[in-house]
Amino acid sequence: MANLVPEFQKTVKEFRSKHGNTKVGEVTVDMMYGGMRGIKGLVTETSVLDPDEGIRFRGYSIPECQKLLPTVAGGKEMLPEGLFWLLLTGDIPTDAQVKAVSKEWANRADLPAHVVTMLKNFPSTLHPMAQFSAAITACNHDSKFKQAYTEGVRKNVYWEFSVRPTCQLSRTNGDKPSRQVDTTTRTYSVEETDSVHYSVTTQVLSDVIQRVPAPRCSSGKQNNTR
């Protein structure tokens, strides 16, 4: 990243100096009432949502990502570490690079205690995504970027303080105790795991989902397929 970002910043600066006043489209009132659909209002290098093809990551469709990105030995689905590398660099990673990301995530393992406490105090009927969003935003308390921003860090080095928090939000919890929620007693139990790796998002969702009663089918029986 230390090599890629300065070069990209240089490219953007040159592009803006040449095309800064170029018009890219027109906006009508109907387009505004239609939810901004079709309006070009933001430059993004990481992903784009095409109305016909769906989302593309760095120009690659989901089927292309599934085909090109590394998987576990004998697996068929791309690893999240590979997609993370692609989003950051624009390049398809090697197996060694994916393992390096996994190792980096494994070194940033635990959820902050205050986030766990907050999740425990939520009603089990609160929508899982509401709990998930709240937990992620609560991690702002320990944000290095927030601290640097408050101290007036220059914009051209924002990325240096964004990469680490991004890794922390995507980190894996390998060889760490996994939290399990008893939806009846509303208490946490701890179970040692040896090989299961959880990203922070997976860990939060796991904590959240286990606290939400399974939906019931029309027959009155619980549907345990989630």
MOWOTA-V409039 format. One line per field, one symbol per residue. ss: DSSP state (H for helix, E for strand, - for the rest). A space follows every 50 residues. Layout:
BEGIN
ss->???
END
This chain:
BEGIN
ss->---HHHHHHHHHHHHHHHH---------HHHHH-------------EEEE ---EEEE--EEHHHHHHH-----------HHHHHHHHHH-----HHHHHH HHHHHH------HHHHHHHHH------HHHHHHHHHHHHHHH-HHHHHHH ----HHHHHHHHHHHHHHH--E-----EEEEE----EEEEE-------EH HHHHHHHHH------E-----E----
END
